Amino acid sequence: VDNAHMRYFIAHLHRLRDEDAEESSTEELGD
């Protein structure tokens, strides 16, 4: 597994957890 793929996967998981924990964090993500 490429390191870049793992970083993307982990970042995606953290992003989902952040949105679920604090919706206010969405502003920083710029989604």
HELIX and SHEET records of a PDB file:
HELIX    1   1 ASN A    3  ALA A   21  1                                  19    
HELIX    2   2 GLU A   23  SER A   25  5                                   3    
HELIX    3   3 THR A   26  LEU A   29  1                                   4    
END                                                                             
